[in-house]
Amino acid sequence: QVQLVESGGGLVQPGGSLRLSCAASGSIFSIYRMGWYRQAPGKQRELVALIFSGGNTNYANSVKGRFTISRDNAKNTVYLQMNSLLPEDTADYYCRLTTTTSYDYWGQGTQVTVSS
């Protein structure tokens, strides 16, 4: 079993920055990708950013140039650096880990609120 624990959410003013962390623990054998998703009130969960085992990354168009996903393999931790935050970035942010055998694991989520 794999556990994912997110941290780093909070309240920030528009234009500010936050860094989210997601630490994976447990029976981690082979990670295919890790990623961040978000869900705003009344909306569907959407992809924010992915990082693959080889280091490639994908971003949603809405966050390109503002958010950066990175990973510390030694710590089994993935980060999401969020800059130039907008009110529309307000959401619960979830970490997801997908193994090479297509198992999916989700964290419990961390709330991000962008408001003045």
One Martini backbone bead per residue (centre of mass of N, CA, C, O) as a GRO file, in nm:
protein
  116
    1GLN     BB    1   0.100   0.034   0.017
    2VAL     BB    2   0.015   0.381  -0.045
    3GLN     BB    3   0.117   0.701   0.073
    4LEU     BB    4  -0.021   1.037   0.063
    5VAL     BB    5   0.120   1.362   0.158
    6GLU     BB    6   0.005   1.676   0.185
    7SER     BB    7   0.145   2.015   0.158
    8GLY     BB    8   0.121   2.393   0.165
    9GLY     BB    9  -0.129   2.512   0.204
   10GLY     BB   10  -0.344   2.816   0.167
   11LEU     BB   11  -0.332   3.161   0.212
   12VAL     BB   12  -0.330   3.393  -0.068
   13GLN     BB   13  -0.244   3.639  -0.261
   14PRO     BB   14  -0.250   3.784  -0.534
   15GLY     BB   15   0.070   3.697  -0.677
   16GLY     BB   16   0.153   3.476  -0.516
   17SER     BB   17   0.305   3.201  -0.324
   18LEU     BB   18   0.340   2.837  -0.346
   19ARG     BB   19   0.432   2.514  -0.188
   20LEU     BB   20   0.387   2.191  -0.272
   21SER     BB   21   0.365   1.869  -0.107
   22CYS     BB   22   0.447   1.509  -0.179
   23ALA     BB   23   0.453   1.222   0.021
   24ALA     BB   24   0.581   0.901  -0.025
   25SER     BB   25   0.468   0.582   0.109
   26GLY     BB   26   0.569   0.250   0.121
   27SER     BB   27   0.498   0.031  -0.151
   28ILE     BB   28   0.747   0.131  -0.355
   29PHE     BB   29   0.852   0.042  -0.681
   30SER     BB   30   0.709   0.182  -0.954
   31ILE     BB   31   0.717   0.488  -1.106
   32TYR     BB   32   0.561   0.664  -1.361
   33ARG     BB   33   0.388   0.892  -1.206
   34MET     BB   34   0.331   1.232  -1.103
   35GLY     BB   35   0.069   1.450  -0.960
   36TRP     BB   36  -0.152   1.732  -1.011
   37TYR     BB   37  -0.466   1.823  -0.879
   38ARG     BB   38  -0.792   1.993  -0.910
   39GLN     BB   39  -1.076   2.125  -0.702
   40ALA     BB   40  -1.341   2.311  -0.740
   41PRO     BB   41  -1.621   2.438  -0.658
   42GLY     BB   42  -1.843   2.271  -0.873
   43LYS     BB   43  -1.606   2.103  -0.997
   44GLN     BB   44  -1.393   1.930  -1.168
   45ARG     BB   45  -1.135   1.745  -1.183
   46GLU     BB   46  -0.796   1.859  -1.262
   47LEU     BB   47  -0.525   1.901  -1.433
   48VAL     BB   48  -0.198   2.041  -1.375
   49ALA     BB   49   0.051   1.822  -1.324
   50LEU     BB   50   0.332   1.633  -1.459
   51ILE     BB   51   0.566   1.360  -1.370
   52PHE     BB   52   0.802   1.157  -1.494
   53SER     BB   53   1.046   0.929  -1.454
   54GLY     BB   54   1.229   1.087  -1.680
   55GLY     BB   55   1.118   1.412  -1.633
   56ASN     BB   56   0.882   1.472  -1.766
   57THR     BB   57   0.638   1.733  -1.849
   58ASN     BB   58   0.304   1.853  -1.764
   59TYR     BB   59   0.059   2.112  -1.849
   60ALA     BB   60  -0.167   2.321  -1.798
   61ASN     BB   61  -0.246   2.603  -1.960
   62SER     BB   62  -0.328   2.773  -1.697
   63VAL     BB   63  -0.009   2.720  -1.566
   64LYS     BB   64   0.178   2.807  -1.761
   65GLY     BB   65   0.460   2.982  -1.626
   66ARG     BB   66   0.375   2.943  -1.301
   67PHE     BB   67   0.420   2.638  -1.278
   68THR     BB   68   0.619   2.382  -1.093
   69ILE     BB   69   0.736   2.061  -1.136
   70SER     BB   70   0.885   1.831  -0.895
   71ARG     BB   71   1.152   1.590  -0.790
   72ASP     BB   72   1.244   1.366  -0.516
   73ASN     BB   73   1.358   1.054  -0.525
   74ALA     BB   74   1.482   1.006  -0.241
   75LYS     BB   75   1.188   1.114  -0.107
   76ASN     BB   76   0.928   1.070  -0.263
   77THR     BB   77   0.886   1.373  -0.383
   78VAL     BB   78   0.649   1.622  -0.474
   79TYR     BB   79   0.626   1.938  -0.641
   80LEU     BB   80   0.452   2.271  -0.629
   81GLN     BB   81   0.520   2.561  -0.787
   82MET     BB   82   0.341   2.867  -0.713
   83ASN     BB   83   0.290   3.142  -0.920
   84SER     BB   84   0.099   3.393  -0.980
   85LEU     BB   85  -0.161   3.391  -0.832
   86LEU     BB   86  -0.507   3.318  -0.870
   87PRO     BB   87  -0.830   3.296  -0.790
   88GLU     BB   88  -0.868   3.043  -0.994
   89ASP     BB   89  -0.670   2.856  -0.807
   90THR     BB   90  -0.886   2.785  -0.631
   91ALA     BB   91  -0.842   2.479  -0.438
   92ASP     BB   92  -0.814   2.144  -0.430
   93TYR     BB   93  -0.515   1.960  -0.385
   94TYR     BB   94  -0.389   1.669  -0.562
   95CYS     BB   95  -0.221   1.373  -0.533
   96ARG     BB   96  -0.061   1.149  -0.779
   97LEU     BB   97   0.004   0.795  -0.821
   98THR     BB   98   0.165   0.601  -1.081
   99THR     BB   99   0.226   0.296  -1.182
  100THR     BB  100   0.354   0.056  -1.403
  101THR     BB  101   0.076  -0.118  -1.311
  102SER     BB  102  -0.169   0.102  -1.283
  103TYR     BB  103  -0.163   0.222  -1.011
  104ASP     BB  104  -0.362   0.430  -0.794
  105TYR     BB  105  -0.288   0.728  -0.597
  106TRP     BB  106  -0.420   0.933  -0.328
  107GLY     BB  107  -0.460   1.206  -0.169
  108GLN     BB  108  -0.635   1.427   0.058
  109GLY     BB  109  -0.550   1.711   0.035
  110THR     BB  110  -0.509   2.071  -0.036
  111GLN     BB  111  -0.570   2.398   0.042
  112VAL     BB  112  -0.633   2.673  -0.190
  113THR     BB  113  -0.629   3.032  -0.134
  114VAL     BB  114  -0.714   3.315  -0.345
  115SER     BB  115  -0.701   3.622  -0.162
  116SER     BB  116  -0.770   3.963  -0.040
   0.00000   0.00000   0.00000
